[in-house]
Amino acid sequence: SVYPNPSSEHGITLVNGALTQGQIDLQVCDVTGKQVMQKQITVNPKDDRQFIPLEQLSTGIYYLTVNDGMAAKTIKIILKP
């Protein structure tokens, strides 16, 4: 999950939950499906939260896909002014 959502801040916090330790891929797409951001992060099992900066994105609706190599999950995120 992510919070805050909707967000008026400069990013969101990803709660890793049941993700395994290692690299995960993050992809953010706009409502047309165009990829606007891609990033790899390293998951530390001792820290289940990861801040994802999104200040380069305009306000609007986006879809964040989190892929740990075993499964992928897409989450709708809303960025407010």
Secondary structure by P-SEA (a helix, b strand, c coil): ccccccccccbbbbccccccccbbbbbbbcccccccccbbbbbbccccbbbbbcccccbbbbbbbbbcccbbbbbbbbbcc
